[in-house]
Amino acid sequence: MPIVSWPESLAGTPAVVVIEQALQRDRLGHSLLLQGGDLETLALVARAIADRLLNESPDTRQFPPEQHPDCFALRPAGKMRQIGAEATRELIGKTQVSPVVGRRKVAIIYEADRMNAPAANIFLKTLEEPPGLTTLLLLTNRPYALLPTIRSRCLHFRFAASAAPLAHPDLAAWKTDYQAWLGRLADGVAGNQAVAGQVFTLYGLVARFNAILAGATAEIWNGQKGNLPSELSEDEQIAIETGIADGIRQRLFTEVEQATLDFARPRLVARDGVVRRALAAAVTELERCNSLLRLNLSESAALEVFLLTSLRLWTRR
């Protein structure tokens, strides 16, 4: 069985080189916090680390990490995507028994920031007194949502996202129509009928955005669910699918911000003061709406709020 490769975009990066050297010297810390904007990339990094820890010798390379009897996973469960106390205790119990195959054990905690307070406190005790020859890999794109005491007991490694840009077939047309809508607002809207037309366009953009999100989520989920470990519970599968949707909507909102900047750039070159002020306010509002997504506001409501604010900001009076 070949060794698990690092994500192609990360091979040779300083973080990977440091980890490789620590593994060769048998000096890797017992608790690593892997952070970055893309959870899928972090999962690939964790898989590569686990493979090197569990399959130390090419001669004994028997199992991929996800099937290795000494590799354990803790994932959020349910639509609320929480890691609870019971599941945390179960994981800790697994790490405290002797290895089945080799001399090491690995526990991967996906989206560690999703631990509720009881689970985080239980896990903290394990970090304070880690089981022997067990490596804990905590994955998160929100490191400061973790308890400071948990963060302080881990070695931190940050990894840039390696996920391909979102390539939904309807996204380019959506951005073009969104920019055209901004152009009509910036050029001036006069009369009740014209204003009503822009409002109808706004809600059409919201509906199409939701369709793109649903389609992209379904496509990625269908591609990934066949590769999930068979022992995952239904609640864990729901949490993974919800997490995929969350990641995609964050990427879609990034696309909205980029489309807004691309629209404004030539007008800024022409020293259009109205557009300059509107752009600054629009980016601030988009960041606010994006942060509300992390508080479980629906993407429809967040985008609607942003576009309604844009209607006011961009309309030239």
C-alpha positions in Angstrom: 0.0 0.0 0.0 1.6 3.3 -1.0 2.2 6.1 1.5 -0.5 8.7 1.7 0.6 11.9 -0.2 0.3 15.4 1.2 -2.1 17.7 -0.7 -0.3 18.7 -3.9 -0.5 22.4 -3.1 1.1 21.9 0.3 4.0 19.6 -0.6 7.3 21.2 0.4 5.6 24.1 2.4 7.3 25.1 5.7 4.5 23.5 7.8 4.8 20.2 6.0 8.6 20.2 6.1 8.5 20.8 9.9 6.1 18.0 10.4 8.1 15.6 8.2 11.3 16.4 10.1 9.6 15.9 13.5 8.2 12.5 12.4 11.6 11.4 11.2 13.1 12.3 14.6 10.1 10.8 16.5 9.6 14.2 18.1 6.1 15.2 16.9 4.0 16.6 19.7 1.2 14.7 21.2 -1.5 17.4 20.3 -1.5 19.3 17.0 -4.0 22.0 16.0 -4.4 22.0 12.3 -6.1 25.2 11.2 -7.0 26.9 7.9 -9.9 28.1 5.8 -10.7 24.8 4.1 -11.7 21.8 6.3 -11.2 19.4 3.4 -7.6 20.4 3.1 -7.1 20.0 6.8 -8.6 16.5 6.6 -6.2 15.5 3.9 -3.3 16.8 6.0 -4.5 14.8 9.0 -4.8 11.7 6.9 -1.2 12.1 5.7 0.0 12.6 9.3 -2.0 9.6 10.6 -0.6 7.4 7.8 3.0 8.2 8.7 2.4 7.7 12.4 0.5 4.4 12.2 2.4 2.8 9.3 5.9 3.6 10.3 7.5 0.8 8.3 6.8 0.1 4.6 6.8 -3.6 5.5 4.0 -3.2 7.9 1.8 -0.9 5.8 -1.5 -2.7 6.0 -4.4 -0.2 6.4 -5.2 3.2 5.1 -5.7 5.6 8.0 -9.5 5.6 7.9 -9.6 1.8 8.2 -6.7 1.5 10.7 -7.8 -0.1 14.0 -5.7 2.3 15.9 -7.0 5.5 14.2 -10.1 7.0 15.8 -12.3 9.9 14.7 -14.6 12.3 16.4 -17.0 14.3 14.3 -19.9 16.7 14.8 -23.3 15.1 14.7 -26.8 16.3 13.8 -28.0 19.4 12.0 -26.6 21.6 14.8 -23.2 19.9 14.1 -22.2 19.6 17.8 -19.6 17.3 19.4 -21.1 16.2 22.7 -19.8 14.9 26.0 -20.8 11.2 25.4 -19.0 11.0 22.1 -15.9 12.7 23.5 -15.8 10.2 26.4 -16.1 7.3 24.0 -13.1 8.6 21.9 -11.0 9.1 25.0 -11.8 5.6 26.1 -10.5 4.3 22.8 -7.2 6.2 23.1 -6.5 4.7 26.6 -6.3 1.1 25.5 -3.3 -0.6 24.0 -2.7 -0.3 20.2 -4.1 -3.2 18.1 -1.5 -3.3 15.3 1.5 -1.0 15.8 2.9 1.0 18.7 0.9 4.2 18.2 -2.7 5.5 18.2 -4.1 8.6 16.4 -7.3 10.4 17.2 -8.6 13.0 14.6 -11.1 15.5 15.9 -12.9 17.1 12.9 -14.2 20.7 13.5 -12.9 20.7 17.0 -14.5 24.1 17.6 -17.9 22.3 17.5 -17.3 20.8 20.9 -20.0 22.0 23.4 -18.8 23.2 26.8 -19.0 19.8 28.6 -17.2 18.1 25.8 -14.5 20.7 25.6 -13.8 20.5 29.4 -13.7 16.7 29.2 -11.3 16.8 26.3 -9.1 19.4 28.1 -8.3 16.9 30.8 -7.0 14.5 28.1 -4.8 17.2 26.7 -3.4 17.8 30.2 -2.6 14.1 30.7 -2.4 12.7 27.2 -2.4 8.9 26.7 1.0 7.5 25.9 2.0 7.1 22.2 -1.2 8.7 21.1 -1.3 11.8 18.8 -4.4 14.0 18.9 -5.1 16.0 15.7 -7.6 18.8 16.1 -9.0 20.3 12.9 -10.6 23.7 12.8 -11.2 26.7 10.6 -12.2 28.7 13.7 -9.3 28.3 16.2 -10.4 31.1 18.4 -13.7 29.4 19.0 -11.8 26.8 21.0 -11.1 27.2 24.7 -7.8 29.2 25.2 -6.6 26.4 27.4 -7.1 23.8 24.6 -5.3 26.0 22.1 -2.4 26.6 24.5 -1.8 22.8 24.9 -1.4 22.2 21.1 1.2 22.8 18.5 -0.3 25.1 15.8 0.0 24.5 12.1 -1.8 26.7 9.6 -2.5 25.4 6.0 -3.7 27.4 3.1 -6.8 26.1 1.3 -6.1 23.8 -1.7 -9.7 23.3 -2.8 -10.5 24.1 -6.4 -12.6 27.2 -7.1 -16.3 26.5 -7.1 -17.2 25.7 -10.7 -21.0 25.5 -10.8 -22.3 26.0 -14.4 -24.7 28.8 -13.4 -22.4 30.8 -11.2 -20.7 32.9 -14.0 -24.1 33.9 -15.3 -25.3 34.8 -11.8 -22.3 37.1 -11.3 -22.8 38.7 -14.7 -26.4 39.5 -13.9 -25.5 40.7 -10.4 -22.9 43.1 -11.8 -25.5 44.3 -14.4 -27.9 45.0 -11.6 -25.3 47.0 -9.7 -24.6 48.9 -12.9 -28.2 49.9 -13.3 -28.3 51.1 -9.7 -25.1 53.1 -10.0 -26.3 54.7 -13.2 -29.4 56.0 -11.5 -32.9 54.6 -11.0 -35.9 56.9 -11.5 -39.5 56.2 -11.0 -41.5 53.7 -9.0 -41.7 51.2 -11.9 -38.0 51.2 -12.3 -37.4 50.7 -8.6 -39.9 47.9 -8.5 -38.1 46.2 -11.4 -34.8 46.3 -9.5 -36.5 44.8 -6.4 -37.9 41.9 -8.5 -34.4 41.4 -9.9 -33.0 41.3 -6.4 -35.3 38.5 -5.3 -34.5 36.6 -8.6 -30.9 36.8 -7.7 -31.6 35.4 -4.2 -33.6 32.5 -5.7 -30.9 31.6 -8.2 -28.2 31.8 -5.5 -30.1 29.3 -3.5 -30.4 27.0 -6.5 -26.7 27.2 -7.1 -25.9 26.4 -3.4 -28.3 23.4 -3.5 -26.9 22.1 -6.7 -23.2 22.5 -5.7 -23.8 20.9 -2.3 -25.6 17.9 -3.8 -22.8 17.4 -6.3 -20.0 17.5 -3.8 -22.0 15.4 -1.2 -22.7 12.7 -3.8 -19.0 12.6 -4.7 -17.9 12.3 -1.1 -20.5 10.1 0.7 -19.3 7.0 -1.1 -15.9 7.4 0.5 -17.1 8.0 4.1 -16.3 5.3 6.7 -19.1 2.8 6.9 -19.4 3.1 10.7 -20.5 6.7 10.6 -23.9 7.3 12.2 -26.8 9.0 10.4 -26.3 12.1 12.7 -22.6 12.2 11.7 -23.5 12.0 8.0 -26.1 14.8 8.4 -23.4 16.9 10.1 -20.9 16.3 7.3 -23.5 17.2 4.6 -24.4 20.4 6.5 -20.7 21.2 6.9 -20.3 20.9 3.1 -23.2 23.3 2.6 -21.7 25.7 5.0 -18.3 25.6 3.3 -19.9 26.2 -0.1 -22.0 29.1 1.0 -18.9 30.7 2.4 -17.2 30.3 -0.9 -20.2 31.7 -2.7 -20.2 34.8 -0.5 -16.5 35.2 -1.4 -17.5 35.0 -5.1 -20.1 37.8 -4.4 -17.4 40.0 -2.8 -15.1 39.4 -5.8 -17.8 40.2 -8.3 -18.6 43.4 -6.4 -14.9 44.5 -6.5 -14.6 43.6 -10.2 -17.7 45.7 -10.9 -16.4 48.7 -9.0 -12.8 48.6 -10.2 -13.1 50.5 -13.5 -15.4 53.1 -11.9 -12.9 53.6 -9.2 -10.2 54.2 -11.8 -12.5 56.9 -13.3 -12.6 58.5 -9.7 -16.3 57.9 -9.2 -16.7 59.1 -5.6 -20.2 57.6 -5.3 -19.0 54.2 -6.2 -16.0 54.4 -3.8 -18.3 55.1 -0.9 -20.8 52.5 -1.9 -18.1 49.8 -2.4 -16.6 50.4 1.1 -20.1 50.2 2.7 -21.1 47.2 0.6 -17.9 45.2 1.6 -18.5 46.0 5.3 -22.2 44.8 5.0 -21.2 41.7 3.1 -18.7 40.8 5.9 -21.4 41.4 8.5 -23.9 39.1 6.7 -21.1 36.5 6.2 -20.5 36.5 9.9 -24.2 36.0 10.5 -24.0 32.7 8.5 -21.7 31.4 11.2 -24.5 32.0 13.7 -26.8 29.8 11.6 -28.7 32.6 9.8 -29.9 31.1 6.5 -28.1 32.0 3.3 -31.4 33.2 1.8 -31.8 35.7 4.6 -28.2 36.8 4.6 -28.1 37.4 0.9 -31.5 39.1 0.9 -30.2 41.5 3.7 -27.1 42.2 1.8 -28.8 42.9 -1.5 -31.5 45.1 0.1 -28.7 47.1 1.7 -26.9 47.2 -1.7 -30.1 48.6 -3.3 -29.8 51.6 -1.0 -26.1 51.9 -1.2 -25.6 51.8 -4.9 -28.6 53.7 -6.2 -27.4 57.0 -7.5 -29.6 59.9 -6.3 
